[in-house]
Amino acid sequence: MKTSHDGYRIVAFRRMRRLMITIGRVTSHRHIMHGLVELDVTRTRQLMREHKASTGEDLSFTAFLAACVGHAVAMNKQVHAYRKWRSQLVLFDNVDINIMVEKDLRGQKFAMPHIVRGVNNKTVRDIQEEIRTVQAEPRSGREVKAFRRVTLLPTFARQIFLWFMFKNPRLIKAFLGMVGLTAIGMFANRGGWGIGLPSPHTLGIVVGGIAERPALVDGKVEAHEYLSVTLDFDHDLIDGAPAARFTQHLSDLIESGYGLGDSRSSRSRPEREGHQRRAEVAHISLRKEERRRTVSLQERTCAWTRRHPAQAECLLVQAQLRVGARNPAWTRAHLSRQAEWAPRGECQEGLTIL
């Protein structure tokens, strides 16, 4: 609906914007921690340019960021925890990231949400192919269709529906994903951070622009590229220490160009699956060897204890005394039993630490 007037015109207010207003009302009570970080992506951009020069293919920077986020979240599962009704936290194994994909609809460009499932198990190429497929496909996913139906509800009903939905981690995973990733830097060619509004996600990431700045490397000033990233943590579920560890892990992955120099990106899907199976077999073999060594050490320890019971008892008492005698009653009981049956010389030798 467009109505022209003298000096202005009236256009329709999109229903999806009404939904965003309702989501903002429902999530306004969250206590969000904002982290503004700058990441040196000089090496990452150089690897992308080398890949394009050798293959002629442009790698998606958004796909690369999604792969890094998925791997970092998989190593720090607490940052995508969700609370259930009975004061319990749900930690999912797979990482689903909700990203904004730009589509051409009726000659206009719109940013539509798309959930990339199991990002922690996908390569940069896999994520890029999925994003390209979604951009070329005119139809939207089920989550977009579901929210379009929600926009038809009255405001109060829409707010009640979303409130109940955000209390169910499975519904959040199915229709919103576990992590929110917004790349606003692709619309600008300058650096800068974006501060997001409270959202249903425990972890939200807003990717800003890339700016070129001088950096001191080995006593020389060089031009480096820095990416501005804003990390939004729900402080109701995440403390500062886990958030800092995740930030450090994510920074290391992005600055090192995680997944870009991997030879798997040039392999076919069967070859990648074969490589993954071989890696899993090697990991299982390593775990079996560790368990075998642990059992062997336990057997040797038990055999020595049976041969030298008095020394083993004295060592146990020493361990209790070294930690400050946290349980004095336990220590006195063991000392009295030891005085009854253990040889006097061995006990005195074992208690010289007093």
Sequence and secondary structure as in RCSB ss.txt:
>XXXX:A:sequence
MKTSHDGYRIVAFRRMRRLMITIGRVTSHRHIMHGLVELDVTRTRQLMREHKASTGEDLSFTAFLAACVGHAVAM
NKQVHAYRKWRSQLVLFDNVDINIMVEKDLRGQKFAMPHIVRGVNNKTVRDIQEEIRTVQAEPRSGREVKAFRRV
TLLPTFARQIFLWFMFKNPRLIKAFLGMVGLTAIGMFANRGGWGIGLPSPHTLGIVVGGIAERPALVDGKVEAHE
YLSVTLDFDHDLIDGAPAARFTQHLSDLIESGYGLGDSRSSRSRPEREGHQRRAEVAHISLRKEERRRTVSLQER
TCAWTRRHPAQAECLLVQAQLRVGARNPAWTRAHLSRQAEWAPRGECQEGLTIL
>XXXX:A:secstr
 EEEETTEEEE   HHHHHHHHHHHHTTT  EEEEEEEEE HHHHHHHHHHHHHH     HHHHHHHHHHHHHHH
 GGGG EE TTS EE  SS  EEEEEEEEETTEEEEEEEEETTGGG  HHHHHHHHHHHHH SS  HHHHHHHHH
TTS HHHHHHHHHHHTT HHHHHHHT SEEEEEGGGG SS B       S SEEEEEEEEEEEEEEETTEEEEEE
EEEEEEEEETTT  HHHHHHHHHHHHHHHHHTTTTS GGGGS HHHHHHHHHHHHHHHHHHHHHHHHHHHHHHHH
HHHHHHH HHHHHHHHHHHHHHTT S HHHHHHHHHHHHHHS HHHHHHHTTT 
